[in-house]
């Protein structure tokens, strides 16, 4: 039985706790954070990661705290056992590489929760890119749009030094997915726009050129924290040599050359309520099951790789310096 300690009992900590209840071979043994939540979950509550790990004999610590706490908390936790950390792992590639090196030195594993990899609509896209059945991917438009997350405890998400703002919160998903497909981009640029009376940018457009089989792939990704009360929206439209793949109204459609539109299967085996601003979904279950399986087999993840995590952070930190 894999014994898990959760650090952080807010939205994502609760999502992870709920999903662990559906995974055989593991149990949440303790939490570090809100003591009321520990009592609600019926597990011991701690205020120190090291003490929790030592006294509970943990096999895995799951970090679900605000971004600015990740580096130090993951560093501490890796001295005791393997770790899952919510994205982003850190703010810089140097910090990420240091954490993965710490995991190796201690004989543990570090798993980074880039959950978009597990969304069925993005798995459909990945399959088409890799199998080449519609030809090469030529161009893609991605978007991830939200009202500003003013609901976060203490307003930490609105603090650039604590969250990294839109690039680290939203755009990281689409950039990570693209890097997982094509490697590091050959070129990149971005635009950012803000109101005259504002302290942060609310609208970003990111432009990348990747290489696939030596040929260019162009990608535009939009990410926003709007001041206007805009409903959550995320999706893509991708042009292949002989088809277009598009997310639309909660479905994925493939438009092949000379054929009728084909709805793609994005069904999930289980839909679990999240308790946050995400509808019931099975993607967190798929993600955590993968990490638990990797840990049980004493191996790193073959889906979310160290070099990809560090590469994405290197791009974000470069752009962050330009803002």
N, C-alpha and C positions, 0 to 999 in steps of 0.2 A: 504494500500500500504506500503510495507516494503521499507524503505529508507536506501540505502547502501552508505557507504563511502569506497573508495578503497585507501589503503596506499601502495604506490609503483606502478609506472607506466611503469615498464620495461616489459620483456617478459611475465611473469606470470600475472602481473596486467592487461596487455592488453588481455590475454587469458580470464581471468575472466570477464573483462568488456564486451568483445564480447559475451560471453555466457549468461550473464545476460539479454541481449537484447531479448533472446528467452524464458525467464521465465516470466510467467504472475504473477502479484501480487507483483512485486518488481521493483525498479528503482535505478540506480546509480545516487545519488544526489550530490556527491562531490568527489574530489580526494585530496589526500595529497601527494605531490611529484612534478613531472615535470609540471610546469605551462603551457608550450606549449601543453602538452597532455591534460590538463584540457580544454584549449581553443578548441582543436581539437574535444574533446568529448562534448563540449557545456555545461560544468558543472563548478561550482565554484571550484577554486583551493586554497589549503591551504598548509602551511608549518608546522602547529602544529596539532597533532591529537586531543587534547582536545578542541582546538578552533573550529575545523571542527565539532566535535560531538556536541558541545554546540550550535553553530550557526545554524546548519542544522537539528537539532532534529533527529539524526540518530537512526535507530533501529538495525543496523548491521554494523560493520566495518570489512573489508576484508584485512588482512595483507599479502602483496605479495612482501616483501622486502628481502634483503639478510639475511641469517640465523642468523648472529651475532646480528642483530637488533631485532629479534623476541621477546625475553623475555621482554625487557623493553617496546617495543611498544604494545605488547598484554596486559601487566600489566596496562599500561596507558589507553588503549582502553576499557578494561573491567570495568573501573570505570564509564563508560558512557553507554555502551550497550553490546549486545552479539557480539561475534567475530568469524570469520573464519580465521584460520592461515594456510598458506602453510607449508608443512613439510620441515624440522623437526620443531616441535613446539619450541624446545629449545635444549640445549646441554646435559642437565642432567635430571635424573628422579626427583630430588629435585625441579628443576625449573618448570618442568611440573606439579608436584603435587601442587606447590604454585599457579600456574596460574589457575588450575581447582578449587582450594579452593577459590581464589579471585572471580571467576565467581559465585560460590555458595553464597559467602558472599554478593555479590552485586545483587543477584537474576537474573543473566544473564546466558547465555549458551556459551560454548566454543567448537568450531568444528575444528577438525584438518584434513586438506586436504591430506589424504593418498589415492591418486587417483587410485592406482592399484586395490583397492577393487572394483572399478566400471568398470574395463576392462572386456568385455564379455568373453574373453578367460580364465580369472581367475575366473569368476563366474561359468563357466562350470566346472572347476576343483573343486571349492568349493562344488558345487552340488554333484559331484561324491563322494567326501570325506564324505559328511554328509549323503547321502542317502544309501551308502554302496552297491549300485547295482553292483559294480565290486569288492566287498570285501574291506578289509582295504587297505589304502595306506601304502606301505612298504618302499619306497625310492623315493626321488625326486632330480633331478638335475635342478638348475635354473641358469640363466645367465643374466647379464646386463652389456653390454660392450660398450665403447665409446672412441673416441679420447678425449684428454684433453680439457676441456672447456675454452680455452684461450680467448674466445669471450666475457666473462663477463665484465661488466663495472668496470674498475679499477683493474681487475684481482683478485677480492676478493675470487673467488672460489678456487684459487690456494694457498690460505693462510689457513693453518690448523686451526689457531685460529678463523678464520671468517667463515669457511664452514664445518670444520670437515673432509674435503676431501672425498674420495670414500665411506667410510662406511656410512657417514651421507647423502651423495648426492644420491648414487645409491643403495648400499646394503640395506639401510633402507626399501626400497620397498618390497623386497623379505622376509626380516626378519619380517616385520610387517604383511605380509600376512600369514606367517607360524604361528606366535604367535596368530593371529586371529582364526586360525583353531585348534591349539593344546595347546594353553597356553604357558607358559615359558618352554624353553628347559631344559632337565635334564643335559645335558653336552654341551660344545661348545669348539671349538678351531679354529684357523685360521692361514694361512700363508700369508706373504706379500713379494713382491719382487720388487727391484728397481735396476736401473743401478748404476754403481760405481760413475758416475759423476752427479747423480741425487739428488734432495733434498726431493723427496717424492716417496712413493711406487706407482707403476702403475698397479700391478696385485695382486689381493687378491683371496683367496679361503677360504670359511667359511664352517665349518662342525658342524652340530648340531644333537643331538638325542632328539627327543620329545617322549612323550607317548600318545598313542591313545588306549583307552579301556585297559590300563595296559600293552600294547605291544609297543615295540620300533618302531619309525618311523625315518629313517635316511634322512638327507637333506644335500646336498652340493650346495652352492651358489657361483658363480663366479662373481666378479665385477671388472671393470677395467677402468682406464683412460690411454689409451695407448699413448705413444709418437708417434708411427706410426699412419698414417692417416687412422685409421680403421673405417669402416662404423658402424653406430648404430646397435646393435643387442640385443634383449631381448627375453626370452622365457623359456620353461621348457620341461622336459621329466619326467613323473611320472609313477612309477611302482605300480600297485595295485595287489591284490592277483590273480585276473583273467583278467587283462587287462593292457594296457599301454596307457597313454594319452600324446600327444606330440603336441607342436606348430611347424609348418613347413611351410615356405614360405607364411606367412600371414594367415594360416589356422590352425585349430585344428583338429587332427585326433585321433579317439579312436580305438584301436586295441584290440578287445575282443578275448578271447580264442576260437579258432575254427571257427571264423567268418571273413567276409570281412571287411576291414577298413571302418569306418563310419566317414564322415566329420561332425563336430559339428556346430551348428548354432551360429555364433558370429556376426550376423548382428546387426546394430545399427539403431535406428529410424531416426537419423539425423547426418550428418557429417559436422562439422563446422571447417573452416580453423583456424589454431592456430597462424600463424605468427612466430612460433619458429621452432626448429628442430624436430617437431612432425607432422606427416601427419594429414590431416583433420580427426577429430574424434568427437564422441559424448560423450566421457567419462567425460569430464569436465562439460558438461551440466548435465549429470546424477548425478554427485557429487554435484554440486551446487543446483540442484533441490531438492535433498535429504535434504541438510542443510536448504534451504528455507522452505521446508515442515516441518521440525522439529521445526524451529523457529516459524512458524505460529501456530503450535500446542503446543508451549511453552514447549518443551521437549529437552532433550539431544539426541544425535545420538545413535541409537541402533546398528549402523554398525561400527563406529570408537569410541571405548570406552576408557575412562580415564585410566583404569588399563592396557590396551594393549599399549597405547601410552607411559605411564611411564615405563612399562616393557621393551619395545624395547629400549628406551633411556638408561635404566640401563645397558643393555647388551653392547650397543655401547660405553658408557662412560668407562666401564670396559676394553673393547678392546683398546680404545683410550689411556688408561694409559699404556698399554703394548707395544704400538708401539715405 
